[in-house]
Amino acid sequence: MGVAKFVIVSLAIIALILMPTVRADFETQRAVDPFCYQTCSGSYSNTECLADCIAKKFKFGKCLTGQRSGKLPVCCCSP
């Protein structure tokens, strides 16, 4: 019983240590490209993309499709 309790407590401690790291990866939207930020959709199109890019101090922004077929368009900003 002592070994099982030690394993459970050890796993809980490891989970608590790793949780902020894993959560940060999901919360932070890392840019696909240094200037590409969000996936475009029906509700997030070129108009919203341009507004977001201007808010980030860029001059222009547009939804661009990746080179591979089937890849969703991404909002990319241009300096």
All heavy atoms as a GROMACS GRO file, in nm:
protein
  591
    1MET      N    1   0.081  -0.119   0.000
    1MET     CA    2   0.000   0.000   0.000
    1MET      C    3   0.086   0.126   0.000
    1MET      O    4   0.052   0.225  -0.060
    1MET     CB    5  -0.093  -0.002   0.123
    1MET     CG    6  -0.198   0.104   0.118
    1MET     SD    7  -0.316   0.075  -0.013
    1MET     CE    8  -0.463   0.117   0.068
    2GLY      N    9   0.201   0.122   0.065
    2GLY     CA   10   0.289   0.237   0.072
    2GLY      C   11   0.348   0.272  -0.064
    2GLY      O   12   0.364   0.389  -0.097
    3VAL      N   13   0.379   0.171  -0.146
    3VAL     CA   14   0.436   0.195  -0.278
    3VAL      C   15   0.331   0.259  -0.370
    3VAL      O   16   0.361   0.353  -0.444
    3VAL     CB   17   0.489   0.063  -0.339
    3VAL    CG1   18   0.534   0.084  -0.482
    3VAL    CG2   19   0.602   0.006  -0.255
    4ALA      N   20   0.208   0.210  -0.366
    4ALA     CA   21   0.102   0.265  -0.449
    4ALA      C   22   0.075   0.411  -0.414
    4ALA      O   23   0.058   0.496  -0.503
    4ALA     CB   24  -0.026   0.183  -0.433
    5LYS      N   25   0.074   0.442  -0.286
    5LYS     CA   26   0.052   0.579  -0.242
    5LYS      C   27   0.166   0.670  -0.290
    5LYS      O   28   0.144   0.781  -0.335
    5LYS     CB   29   0.040   0.584  -0.090
    5LYS     CG   30  -0.006   0.715  -0.036
    5LYS     CD   31  -0.027   0.706   0.115
    5LYS     CE   32  -0.084   0.834   0.169
    5LYS     NZ   33  -0.108   0.826   0.313
    6PHE      N   34   0.290   0.619  -0.282
    6PHE     CA   35   0.406   0.696  -0.328
    6PHE      C   36   0.397   0.724  -0.478
    6PHE      O   37   0.424   0.836  -0.523
    6PHE     CB   38   0.536   0.617  -0.296
    6PHE     CG   39   0.658   0.681  -0.354
    6PHE    CD1   40   0.713   0.793  -0.295
    6PHE    CD2   41   0.716   0.631  -0.469
    6PHE    CE1   42   0.826   0.854  -0.349
    6PHE    CE2   43   0.828   0.690  -0.524
    6PHE     CZ   44   0.884   0.802  -0.463
    7VAL      N   45   0.355   0.624  -0.556
    7VAL     CA   46   0.342   0.642  -0.701
    7VAL      C   47   0.235   0.745  -0.733
    7VAL      O   48   0.255   0.834  -0.817
    7VAL     CB   49   0.312   0.506  -0.770
    7VAL    CG1   50   0.277   0.525  -0.916
    7VAL    CG2   51   0.431   0.412  -0.756
    8ILE      N   52   0.121   0.737  -0.667
    8ILE     CA   53   0.011   0.831  -0.692
    8ILE      C   54   0.053   0.973  -0.655
    8ILE      O   55   0.030   1.068  -0.731
    8ILE     CB   56  -0.116   0.788  -0.616
    8ILE    CG1   57  -0.171   0.659  -0.678
    8ILE    CG2   58  -0.221   0.898  -0.619
    8ILE    CD1   59  -0.283   0.596  -0.601
    9VAL      N   60   0.117   0.990  -0.540
    9VAL     CA   61   0.162   1.122  -0.498
    9VAL      C   62   0.268   1.175  -0.595
    9VAL      O   63   0.266   1.292  -0.634
    9VAL     CB   64   0.215   1.119  -0.353
    9VAL    CG1   65   0.284   1.249  -0.315
    9VAL    CG2   66   0.101   1.088  -0.256
   10SER      N   67   0.358   1.090  -0.639
   10SER     CA   68   0.462   1.131  -0.734
   10SER      C   69   0.401   1.176  -0.866
   10SER      O   70   0.441   1.278  -0.922
   10SER     CB   71   0.560   1.016  -0.760
   10SER     OG   72   0.627   0.982  -0.641
   11LEU      N   73   0.304   1.102  -0.916
   11LEU     CA   74   0.238   1.139  -1.041
   11LEU      C   75   0.162   1.271  -1.026
   11LEU      O   76   0.160   1.353  -1.118
   11LEU     CB   77   0.143   1.028  -1.087
   11LEU     CG   78   0.211   0.900  -1.138
   11LEU    CD1   79   0.107   0.794  -1.167
   11LEU    CD2   80   0.294   0.929  -1.261
   12ALA      N   81   0.100   1.291  -0.912
   12ALA     CA   82   0.027   1.416  -0.888
   12ALA      C   83   0.124   1.534  -0.887
   12ALA      O   84   0.096   1.640  -0.945
   12ALA     CB   85  -0.050   1.408  -0.757
   13ILE      N   86   0.239   1.518  -0.826
   13ILE     CA   87   0.339   1.626  -0.821
   13ILE      C   88   0.391   1.655  -0.961
   13ILE      O   89   0.404   1.771  -1.000
   13ILE     CB   90   0.453   1.589  -0.724
   13ILE    CG1   91   0.400   1.590  -0.580
   13ILE    CG2   92   0.571   1.686  -0.740
   13ILE    CD1   93   0.497   1.536  -0.478
   14ILE      N   94   0.420   1.552  -1.038
   14ILE     CA   95   0.468   1.570  -1.175
   14ILE      C   96   0.362   1.641  -1.258
   14ILE      O   97   0.393   1.732  -1.335
   14ILE     CB   98   0.507   1.434  -1.237
   14ILE    CG1   99   0.633   1.382  -1.168
   14ILE    CG2  100   0.529   1.447  -1.388
   14ILE    CD1  101   0.669   1.240  -1.204
   15ALA      N  102   0.236   1.602  -1.241
   15ALA     CA  103   0.127   1.666  -1.316
   15ALA      C  104   0.117   1.814  -1.281
   15ALA      O  105   0.097   1.899  -1.368
   15ALA     CB  106  -0.005   1.595  -1.289
   16LEU      N  107   0.130   1.847  -1.154
   16LEU     CA  108   0.124   1.987  -1.112
   16LEU      C  109   0.241   2.069  -1.168
   16LEU      O  110   0.225   2.186  -1.200
   16LEU     CB  111   0.122   1.996  -0.959
   16LEU     CG  112  -0.007   1.952  -0.892
   16LEU    CD1  113   0.010   1.950  -0.741
   16LEU    CD2  114  -0.121   2.043  -0.932
   17ILE      N  115   0.356   2.006  -1.180
   17ILE     CA  116   0.472   2.076  -1.235
   17ILE      C  117   0.456   2.099  -1.385
   17ILE      O  118   0.486   2.205  -1.437
   17ILE     CB  119   0.602   1.996  -1.207
   17ILE    CG1  120   0.630   1.999  -1.056
   17ILE    CG2  121   0.718   2.052  -1.287
   17ILE    CD1  122   0.741   1.905  -1.014
   18LEU      N  123   0.403   2.000  -1.457
   18LEU     CA  124   0.392   2.008  -1.602
   18LEU      C  125   0.268   2.082  -1.649
   18LEU      O  126   0.266   2.133  -1.761
   18LEU     CB  127   0.392   1.868  -1.664
   18LEU     CG  128   0.521   1.788  -1.649
   18LEU    CD1  129   0.505   1.651  -1.709
   18LEU    CD2  130   0.637   1.862  -1.714
   19MET      N  131   0.165   2.093  -1.568
   19MET     CA  132   0.039   2.153  -1.610
   19MET      C  133   0.055   2.297  -1.662
   19MET      O  134   0.003   2.328  -1.768
   19MET     CB  135  -0.064   2.150  -1.498
   19MET     CG  136  -0.203   2.185  -1.546
   19MET     SD  137  -0.333   2.184  -1.419
   19MET     CE  138  -0.285   2.066  -1.303
   20PRO      N  139   0.127   2.386  -1.594
   20PRO     CA  140   0.140   2.522  -1.648
   20PRO      C  141   0.209   2.524  -1.784
   20PRO      O  142   0.175   2.604  -1.871
   20PRO     CB  143   0.225   2.595  -1.543
   20PRO     CG  144   0.207   2.516  -1.418
   20PRO     CD  145   0.185   2.374  -1.462
   21THR      N  146   0.305   2.437  -1.805
   21THR     CA  147   0.376   2.431  -1.933
   21THR      C  148   0.282   2.387  -2.044
   21THR      O  149   0.278   2.448  -2.151
   21THR     CB  150   0.494   2.333  -1.924
   21THR    OG1  151   0.577   2.372  -1.815
   21THR    CG2  152   0.573   2.333  -2.053
   22VAL      N  153   0.203   2.284  -2.020
   22VAL     CA  154   0.111   2.233  -2.121
   22VAL      C  155   0.001   2.334  -2.146
   22VAL      O  156  -0.035   2.362  -2.260
   22VAL     CB  157   0.052   2.097  -2.076
   22VAL    CG1  158  -0.058   2.052  -2.170
   22VAL    CG2  159   0.162   1.993  -2.067
   23ARG      N  160  -0.052   2.395  -2.040
   23ARG     CA  161  -0.157   2.495  -2.056
   23ARG      C  162  -0.109   2.615  -2.135
   23ARG      O  163  -0.181   2.670  -2.217
   23ARG     CB  164  -0.207   2.540  -1.919
   23ARG     CG  165  -0.346   2.492  -1.892
   23ARG     CD  166  -0.395   2.531  -1.756
   23ARG     NE  167  -0.441   2.668  -1.758
   23ARG     CZ  168  -0.445   2.744  -1.651
   23ARG    NH1  169  -0.403   2.699  -1.537
   23ARG    NH2  170  -0.490   2.865  -1.658
   24ALA      N  171   0.014   2.657  -2.114
   24ALA     CA  172   0.068   2.772  -2.186
   24ALA      C  173   0.074   2.744  -2.335
   24ALA      O  174   0.048   2.832  -2.416
   24ALA     CB  175   0.207   2.807  -2.132
   25ASP      N  176   0.106   2.621  -2.374
   25ASP     CA  177   0.111   2.586  -2.516
   25ASP      C  178  -0.028   2.596  -2.579
   25ASP      O  179  -0.041   2.637  -2.694
   25ASP     CB  180   0.165   2.444  -2.536
   25ASP     CG  181   0.315   2.438  -2.512
   25ASP    OD1  182   0.380   2.545  -2.514
   25ASP    OD2  183   0.366   2.327  -2.491
   26PHE      N  184  -0.132   2.558  -2.507
   26PHE     CA  185  -0.266   2.564  -2.562
   26PHE      C  186  -0.322   2.705  -2.560
   26PHE      O  187  -0.397   2.743  -2.648
   26PHE     CB  188  -0.360   2.470  -2.486
   26PHE     CG  189  -0.338   2.326  -2.518
   26PHE    CD1  190  -0.288   2.240  -2.422
   26PHE    CD2  191  -0.364   2.276  -2.644
   26PHE    CE1  192  -0.265   2.107  -2.452
   26PHE    CE2  193  -0.342   2.143  -2.674
   26PHE     CZ  194  -0.293   2.058  -2.577
   27GLU      N  195  -0.288   2.784  -2.460
   27GLU     CA  196  -0.342   2.919  -2.449
   27GLU      C  197  -0.273   3.015  -2.546
   27GLU      O  198  -0.333   3.109  -2.593
   27GLU     CB  199  -0.326   2.969  -2.306
   27GLU     CG  200  -0.418   2.899  -2.209
   27GLU     CD  201  -0.396   2.943  -2.067
   27GLU    OE1  202  -0.308   3.027  -2.042
   27GLU    OE2  203  -0.469   2.894  -1.980
   28THR      N  204  -0.147   2.993  -2.572
   28THR     CA  205  -0.073   3.082  -2.660
   28THR      C  206  -0.090   3.035  -2.803
   28THR      O  207  -0.060   2.922  -2.835
   28THR     CB  208   0.077   3.080  -2.623
   28THR    OG1  209   0.089   3.112  -2.487
   28THR    CG2  210   0.154   3.177  -2.708
   29GLN      N  211  -0.138   3.123  -2.888
   29GLN     CA  212  -0.146   3.088  -3.028
   29GLN      C  213  -0.014   3.127  -3.092
   29GLN      O  214   0.012   3.243  -3.119
   29GLN     CB  215  -0.259   3.163  -3.097
   29GLN     CG  216  -0.392   3.104  -3.073
   29GLN     CD  217  -0.494   3.169  -3.165
   29GLN    OE1  218  -0.478   3.279  -3.211
   29GLN    NE2  219  -0.600   3.097  -3.191
   30ARG      N  220   0.070   3.027  -3.109
   30ARG     CA  221   0.197   3.055  -3.173
   30ARG      C  222   0.173   3.078  -3.321
   30ARG      O  223   0.093   3.012  -3.383
   30ARG     CB  224   0.293   2.939  -3.152
   30ARG     CG  225   0.338   2.927  -3.008
   30ARG     CD  226   0.436   2.821  -2.992
   30ARG     NE  227   0.365   2.694  -3.011
   30ARG     CZ  228   0.422   2.577  -3.018
   30ARG    NH1  229   0.550   2.567  -3.009
   30ARG    NH2  230   0.350   2.469  -3.036
   31ALA      N  231   0.243   3.171  -3.376
   31ALA     CA  232   0.228   3.202  -3.517
   31ALA      C  233   0.281   3.089  -3.602
   31ALA      O  234   0.386   3.032  -3.574
   31ALA     CB  235   0.302   3.331  -3.550
   32VAL      N  236   0.207   3.054  -3.707
   32VAL     CA  237   0.252   2.952  -3.801
   32VAL      C  238   0.374   3.008  -3.874
   32VAL      O  239   0.471   2.940  -3.895
   32VAL     CB  240   0.139   2.920  -3.900
   32VAL    CG1  241   0.187   2.823  -4.005
   32VAL    CG2  242   0.018   2.867  -3.828
   33ASP      N  243   0.363   3.130  -3.912
   33ASP     CA  244   0.468   3.207  -3.975
   33ASP      C  245   0.485   3.326  -3.883
   33ASP      O  246   0.395   3.359  -3.810
   33ASP     CB  247   0.416   3.250  -4.115
   33ASP     CG  248   0.511   3.339  -4.188
   33ASP    OD1  249   0.508   3.460  -4.159
   33ASP    OD2  250   0.583   3.291  -4.275
   34PRO      N  251   0.598   3.392  -3.881
   34PRO     CA  252   0.612   3.504  -3.788
   34PRO      C  253   0.502   3.610  -3.800
   34PRO      O  254   0.478   3.683  -3.706
   34PRO     CB  255   0.747   3.563  -3.823
   34PRO     CG  256   0.822   3.454  -3.889
   34PRO     CD  257   0.719   3.367  -3.955
   35PHE      N  258   0.436   3.619  -3.915
   35PHE     CA  259   0.334   3.720  -3.936
   35PHE      C  260   0.195   3.661  -3.958
   35PHE      O  261   0.104   3.732  -3.996
   35PHE     CB  262   0.371   3.810  -4.053
   35PHE     CG  263   0.503   3.880  -4.033
   35PHE    CD1  264   0.614   3.845  -4.107
   35PHE    CD2  265   0.515   3.980  -3.938
   35PHE    CE1  266   0.736   3.909  -4.088
   35PHE    CE2  267   0.636   4.045  -3.919
   35PHE     CZ  268   0.747   4.009  -3.994
   36CYS      N  269   0.177   3.531  -3.937
   36CYS     CA  270   0.046   3.466  -3.954
   36CYS      C  271  -0.005   3.424  -3.817
   36CYS      O  272   0.068   3.362  -3.741
   36CYS     CB  273   0.057   3.345  -4.046
   36CYS     SG  274   0.104   3.391  -4.215
   37TYR      N  275  -0.130   3.459  -3.789
   37TYR     CA  276  -0.178   3.443  -3.652
   37TYR      C  277  -0.298   3.353  -3.632
   37TYR      O  278  -0.296   3.266  -3.547
   37TYR     CB  279  -0.208   3.581  -3.592
   37TYR     CG  280  -0.085   3.666  -3.584
   37TYR    CD1  281  -0.055   3.756  -3.684
   37TYR    CD2  282   0.003   3.652  -3.479
   37TYR    CE1  283   0.061   3.833  -3.677
   37TYR    CE2  284   0.118   3.727  -3.471
   37TYR     CZ  285   0.147   3.818  -3.570
   37TYR     OH  286   0.260   3.891  -3.564
   38GLN      N  287  -0.406   3.373  -3.704
   38GLN     CA  288  -0.531   3.303  -3.673
   38GLN      C  289  -0.588   3.238  -3.798
   38GLN      O  290  -0.578   3.291  -3.907
   38GLN     CB  291  -0.633   3.403  -3.617
   38GLN     CG  292  -0.763   3.337  -3.579
   38GLN     CD  293  -0.851   3.430  -3.499
   38GLN    OE1  294  -0.803   3.522  -3.434
   38GLN    NE2  295  -0.980   3.407  -3.502
   39THR      N  296  -0.651   3.123  -3.778
   39THR     CA  297  -0.716   3.053  -3.888
   39THR      C  298  -0.840   3.131  -3.931
   39THR      O  299  -0.918   3.176  -3.848
   39THR     CB  300  -0.758   2.911  -3.844
   39THR    OG1  301  -0.642   2.843  -3.798
   39THR    CG2  302  -0.818   2.834  -3.959
   40CYS      N  303  -0.856   3.149  -4.060
   40CYS     CA  304  -0.972   3.220  -4.113
   40CYS      C  305  -1.089   3.123  -4.130
   40CYS      O  306  -1.068   3.003  -4.151
   40CYS     CB  307  -0.938   3.283  -4.247
   40CYS     SG  308  -0.808   3.409  -4.235
   41SER      N  309  -1.210   3.176  -4.121
   41SER     CA  310  -1.330   3.094  -4.135
   41SER      C  311  -1.442   3.181  -4.189
   41SER      O  312  -1.419   3.296  -4.226
   41SER     CB  313  -1.368   3.036  -3.998
   41SER     OG  314  -1.403   3.140  -3.910
   42GLY      N  315  -1.564   3.129  -4.188
   42GLY     CA  316  -1.678   3.206  -4.234
   42GLY      C  317  -1.704   3.329  -4.148
   42GLY      O  318  -1.745   3.434  -4.196
   43SER      N  319  -1.675   3.318  -4.019
   43SER     CA  320  -1.699   3.431  -3.928
   43SER      C  321  -1.574   3.517  -3.908
   43SER      O  322  -1.581   3.623  -3.848
   43SER     CB  323  -1.748   3.379  -3.793
   43SER     OG  324  -1.650   3.295  -3.735
   44TYR      N  325  -1.460   3.470  -3.955
   44TYR     CA  326  -1.334   3.546  -3.944
   44TYR      C  327  -1.273   3.551  -4.083
   44TYR      O  328  -1.205   3.458  -4.126
   44TYR     CB  329  -1.240   3.480  -3.844
   44TYR     CG  330  -1.115   3.561  -3.817
   44TYR    CD1  331  -1.115   3.661  -3.722
   44TYR    CD2  332  -0.997   3.537  -3.887
   44TYR    CE1  333  -1.002   3.736  -3.697
   44TYR    CE2  334  -0.884   3.611  -3.863
   44TYR     CZ  335  -0.886   3.710  -3.767
   44TYR     OH  336  -0.773   3.784  -3.743
   45SER      N  337  -1.301   3.660  -4.155
   45SER     CA  338  -1.258   3.670  -4.295
   45SER      C  339  -1.155   3.781  -4.311
   45SER      O  340  -1.099   3.830  -4.214
   45SER     CB  341  -1.380   3.695  -4.384
   45SER     OG  342  -1.440   3.818  -4.348
   46ASN      N  343  -1.132   3.823  -4.434
   46ASN     CA  344  -1.033   3.925  -4.464
   46ASN      C  345  -1.058   4.056  -4.388
   46ASN      O  346  -0.963   4.123  -4.347
   46ASN     CB  347  -1.028   3.954  -4.615
   46ASN     CG  348  -0.954   3.847  -4.690
   46ASN    OD1  349  -0.857   3.790  -4.640
   46ASN    ND2  350  -0.997   3.818  -4.811
   47THR      N  351  -1.184   4.091  -4.368
   47THR     CA  352  -1.215   4.216  -4.298
   47THR      C  353  -1.166   4.212  -4.154
   47THR      O  354  -1.099   4.304  -4.107
   47THR     CB  355  -1.368   4.241  -4.301
   47THR    OG1  356  -1.412   4.238  -4.436
   47THR    CG2  357  -1.404   4.374  -4.237
   48GLU      N  358  -1.197   4.103  -4.082
   48GLU     CA  359  -1.153   4.088  -3.944
   48GLU      C  360  -1.001   4.072  -3.936
   48GLU      O  361  -0.937   4.124  -3.845
   48GLU     CB  362  -1.222   3.968  -3.878
   48GLU     CG  363  -1.371   3.986  -3.856
   48GLU     CD  364  -1.455   3.959  -3.980
   48GLU    OE1  365  -1.404   3.905  -4.080
   48GLU    OE2  366  -1.573   3.995  -3.978
   49CYS      N  367  -0.947   4.001  -4.034
   49CYS     CA  368  -0.802   3.981  -4.039
   49CYS      C  369  -0.731   4.115  -4.053
   49CYS      O  370  -0.635   4.144  -3.980
   49CYS     CB  371  -0.767   3.888  -4.156
   49CYS     SG  372  -0.590   3.863  -4.182
   50LEU      N  373  -0.777   4.198  -4.146
   50LEU     CA  374  -0.717   4.330  -4.167
   50LEU      C  375  -0.726   4.413  -4.040
   50LEU      O  376  -0.628   4.477  -3.999
   50LEU     CB  377  -0.786   4.401  -4.283
   50LEU     CG  378  -0.740   4.545  -4.310
   50LEU    CD1  379  -0.593   4.548  -4.347
   50LEU    CD2  380  -0.824   4.606  -4.421
   51ALA      N  381  -0.841   4.411  -3.974
   51ALA     CA  382  -0.859   4.489  -3.850
   51ALA      C  383  -0.762   4.441  -3.742
   51ALA      O  384  -0.702   4.522  -3.671
   51ALA     CB  385  -1.003   4.479  -3.802
   52ASP      N  386  -0.746   4.310  -3.728
   52ASP     CA  387  -0.654   4.257  -3.628
   52ASP      C  388  -0.510   4.295  -3.660
   52ASP      O  389  -0.432   4.328  -3.571
   52ASP     CB  390  -0.667   4.105  -3.618
   52ASP     CG  391  -0.792   4.062  -3.542
   52ASP    OD1  392  -0.857   4.149  -3.482
   52ASP    OD2  393  -0.822   3.941  -3.544
   53CYS      N  394  -0.473   4.290  -3.788
   53CYS     CA  395  -0.336   4.325  -3.827
   53CYS      C  396  -0.308   4.472  -3.801
   53CYS      O  397  -0.201   4.507  -3.753
   53CYS     CB  398  -0.312   4.290  -3.974
   53CYS     SG  399  -0.302   4.111  -4.003
   54ILE      N  400  -0.405   4.556  -3.832
   54ILE     CA  401  -0.387   4.700  -3.806
   54ILE      C  402  -0.374   4.724  -3.655
   54ILE      O  403  -0.291   4.804  -3.612
   54ILE     CB  404  -0.503   4.781  -3.868
   54ILE    CG1  405  -0.490   4.778  -4.021
   54ILE    CG2  406  -0.504   4.924  -3.815
   54ILE    CD1  407  -0.608   4.837  -4.096
   55ALA      N  408  -0.451   4.651  -3.576
   55ALA     CA  409  -0.441   4.664  -3.430
   55ALA      C  410  -0.304   4.619  -3.380
   55ALA      O  411  -0.256   4.668  -3.277
   55ALA     CB  412  -0.550   4.581  -3.364
   56LYS      N  413  -0.239   4.529  -3.454
   56LYS     CA  414  -0.105   4.482  -3.417
   56LYS      C  415   0.004   4.569  -3.480
   56LYS      O  416   0.120   4.532  -3.484
   56LYS     CB  417  -0.087   4.337  -3.460
   56LYS     CG  418  -0.170   4.242  -3.379
   56LYS     CD  419  -0.153   4.100  -3.426
   56LYS     CE  420  -0.236   4.015  -3.336
   56LYS     NZ  421  -0.262   3.885  -3.366
   57LYS      N  422  -0.036   4.682  -3.535
   57LYS     CA  423   0.055   4.782  -3.594
   57LYS      C  424   0.114   4.740  -3.728
   57LYS      O  425   0.220   4.785  -3.767
   57LYS     CB  426   0.169   4.818  -3.496
   57LYS     CG  427   0.124   4.858  -3.359
   57LYS     CD  428   0.044   4.987  -3.362
   57LYS     CE  429   0.008   5.027  -3.219
   57LYS     NZ  430  -0.114   5.100  -3.209
   58PHE      N  431   0.044   4.653  -3.800
   58PHE     CA  432   0.083   4.619  -3.937
   58PHE      C  433   0.005   4.707  -4.033
   58PHE      O  434  -0.098   4.764  -3.997
   58PHE     CB  435   0.055   4.471  -3.967
   58PHE     CG  436   0.146   4.376  -3.894
   58PHE    CD1  437   0.103   4.312  -3.780
   58PHE    CD2  438   0.274   4.350  -3.940
   58PHE    CE1  439   0.186   4.224  -3.711
   58PHE    CE2  440   0.358   4.262  -3.873
   58PHE     CZ  441   0.314   4.199  -3.758
   59LYS      N  442   0.051   4.716  -4.157
   59LYS     CA  443  -0.017   4.800  -4.256
   59LYS      C  444  -0.126   4.724  -4.331
   59LYS      O  445  -0.219   4.782  -4.383
   59LYS     CB  446   0.084   4.854  -4.357
   59LYS     CG  447   0.182   4.950  -4.296
   59LYS     CD  448   0.279   5.001  -4.399
   59LYS     CE  449   0.381   5.093  -4.334
   59LYS     NZ  450   0.480   5.142  -4.429
   60PHE      N  451  -0.114   4.590  -4.341
   60PHE     CA  452  -0.203   4.511  -4.424
   60PHE      C  453  -0.220   4.372  -4.365
   60PHE      O  454  -0.131   4.322  -4.297
   60PHE     CB  455  -0.146   4.501  -4.566
   60PHE     CG  456  -0.235   4.431  -4.663
   60PHE    CD1  457  -0.348   4.492  -4.713
   60PHE    CD2  458  -0.206   4.302  -4.704
   60PHE    CE1  459  -0.431   4.426  -4.803
   60PHE    CE2  460  -0.288   4.236  -4.793
   60PHE     CZ  461  -0.400   4.298  -4.843
   61GLY      N  462  -0.334   4.309  -4.391
   61GLY     CA  463  -0.358   4.172  -4.348
   61GLY      C  464  -0.458   4.104  -4.439
   61GLY      O  465  -0.552   4.168  -4.487
   62LYS      N  466  -0.437   3.976  -4.464
   62LYS     CA  467  -0.525   3.902  -4.555
   62LYS      C  468  -0.522   3.753  -4.520
   62LYS      O  469  -0.421   3.702  -4.475
   62LYS     CB  470  -0.476   3.923  -4.699
   62LYS     CG  471  -0.564   3.862  -4.804
   62LYS     CD  472  -0.513   3.896  -4.943
   62LYS     CE  473  -0.605   3.835  -5.047
   62LYS     NZ  474  -0.559   3.863  -5.182
   63CYS      N  475  -0.634   3.685  -4.545
   63CYS     CA  476  -0.640   3.540  -4.526
   63CYS      C  477  -0.571   3.472  -4.644
   63CYS      O  478  -0.610   3.493  -4.758
   63CYS     CB  479  -0.785   3.493  -4.515
   63CYS     SG  480  -0.868   3.553  -4.367
   64LEU      N  481  -0.468   3.395  -4.614
   64LEU     CA  482  -0.392   3.326  -4.718
   64LEU      C  483  -0.406   3.177  -4.702
   64LEU      O  484  -0.402   3.124  -4.591
   64LEU     CB  485  -0.244   3.365  -4.710
   64LEU     CG  486  -0.213   3.513  -4.726
   64LEU    CD1  487  -0.064   3.537  -4.704
   64LEU    CD2  488  -0.254   3.563  -4.863
   65THR      N  489  -0.420   3.107  -4.814
   65THR     CA  490  -0.429   2.961  -4.813
   65THR      C  491  -0.290   2.902  -4.824
   65THR      O  492  -0.207   2.952  -4.901
   65THR     CB  493  -0.515   2.912  -4.931
   65THR    OG1  494  -0.641   2.979  -4.924
   65THR    CG2  495  -0.538   2.763  -4.924
   66GLY      N  496  -0.265   2.796  -4.749
   66GLY     CA  497  -0.135   2.729  -4.756
   66GLY      C  498  -0.115   2.661  -4.890
   66GLY      O  499  -0.207   2.648  -4.971
   67GLN      N  500   0.006   2.619  -4.914
   67GLN     CA  501   0.039   2.557  -5.042
   67GLN      C  502  -0.022   2.418  -5.055
   67GLN      O  503  -0.051   2.373  -5.164
   67GLN     CB  504   0.190   2.550  -5.058
   67GLN     CG  505   0.252   2.688  -5.070
   67GLN     CD  506   0.404   2.681  -5.084
   67GLN    OE1  507   0.462   2.574  -5.083
   67GLN    NE2  508   0.466   2.796  -5.095
   68ARG      N  509  -0.037   2.347  -4.944
   68ARG     CA  510  -0.096   2.213  -4.950
   68ARG      C  511  -0.247   2.224  -4.961
   68ARG      O  512  -0.309   2.304  -4.894
   68ARG     CB  513  -0.061   2.134  -4.825
   68ARG     CG  514   0.083   2.094  -4.821
   68ARG     CD  515   0.106   2.006  -4.701
   68ARG     NE  516   0.212   2.068  -4.624
   68ARG     CZ  517   0.230   2.058  -4.495
   68ARG    NH1  518   0.149   1.986  -4.424
   68ARG    NH2  519   0.328   2.119  -4.434
   69SER      N  520  -0.306   2.142  -5.044
   69SER     CA  521  -0.452   2.146  -5.058
   69SER      C  522  -0.517   2.095  -4.930
   69SER      O  523  -0.464   2.010  -4.861
   69SER     CB  524  -0.496   2.060  -5.178
   69SER     OG  525  -0.456   1.927  -5.156
   70GLY      N  526  -0.632   2.150  -4.900
   70GLY     CA  527  -0.704   2.110  -4.780
   70GLY      C  528  -0.663   2.186  -4.656
   70GLY      O  529  -0.722   2.169  -4.552
   71LYS      N  530  -0.561   2.269  -4.666
   71LYS     CA  531  -0.516   2.346  -4.551
   71LYS      C  532  -0.602   2.472  -4.540
   71LYS      O  533  -0.631   2.539  -4.637
   71LYS     CB  534  -0.370   2.385  -4.570
   71LYS     CG  535  -0.300   2.421  -4.444
   71LYS     CD  536  -0.151   2.431  -4.467
   71LYS     CE  537  -0.081   2.455  -4.336
   71LYS     NZ  538   0.060   2.474  -4.354
   72LEU      N  539  -0.648   2.503  -4.418
   72LEU     CA  540  -0.734   2.619  -4.396
   72LEU      C  541  -0.655   2.748  -4.415
   72LEU      O  542  -0.537   2.755  -4.383
   72LEU     CB  543  -0.791   2.614  -4.255
   72LEU     CG  544  -0.887   2.498  -4.226
   72LEU    CD1  545  -0.922   2.497  -4.079
   72LEU    CD2  546  -1.011   2.511  -4.311
   73PRO      N  547  -0.723   2.853  -4.463
   73PRO     CA  548  -0.655   2.982  -4.476
   73PRO      C  549  -0.620   3.040  -4.339
   73PRO      O  550  -0.689   3.016  -4.241
   73PRO     CB  551  -0.755   3.069  -4.550
   73PRO     CG  552  -0.884   2.998  -4.545
   73PRO     CD  553  -0.859   2.856  -4.512
   74VAL      N  554  -0.512   3.116  -4.336
   74VAL     CA  555  -0.463   3.176  -4.212
   74VAL      C  556  -0.448   3.326  -4.233
   74VAL      O  557  -0.405   3.371  -4.340
   74VAL     CB  558  -0.327   3.114  -4.173
   74VAL    CG1  559  -0.273   3.177  -4.046
   74VAL    CG2  560  -0.338   2.964  -4.156
   75CYS      N  561  -0.481   3.403  -4.131
   75CYS     CA  562  -0.465   3.548  -4.135
   75CYS      C  563  -0.316   3.582  -4.123
   75CYS      O  564  -0.253   3.552  -4.023
   75CYS     CB  565  -0.543   3.613  -4.021
   75CYS     SG  566  -0.517   3.792  -4.011
   76CYS      N  567  -0.263   3.646  -4.228
   76CYS     CA  568  -0.122   3.686  -4.228
   76CYS      C  569  -0.113   3.836  -4.245
   76CYS      O  570  -0.184   3.895  -4.327
   76CYS     CB  571  -0.047   3.616  -4.342
   76CYS     SG  572  -0.040   3.438  -4.321
   77CYS      N  573  -0.026   3.897  -4.166
   77CYS     CA  574  -0.008   4.042  -4.168
   77CYS      C  575   0.119   4.077  -4.244
   77CYS      O  576   0.215   4.001  -4.247
   77CYS     CB  577   0.003   4.094  -4.026
   77CYS     SG  578  -0.139   4.054  -3.922
   78SER      N  579   0.117   4.194  -4.305
   78SER     CA  580   0.231   4.240  -4.383
   78SER      C  581   0.276   4.376  -4.330
   78SER      O  582   0.195   4.466  -4.316
   78SER     CB  583   0.190   4.251  -4.530
   78SER     OG  584   0.296   4.304  -4.605
   79PRO      N  585   0.405   4.390  -4.304
   79PRO     CA  586   0.456   4.519  -4.253
   79PRO      C  587   0.448   4.628  -4.357
   79PRO      O  588   0.436   4.612  -4.469
   79PRO     CB  589   0.600   4.492  -4.215
   79PRO     CG  590   0.632   4.354  -4.258
   79PRO     CD  591   0.508   4.291  -4.310
   0.00000   0.00000   0.00000
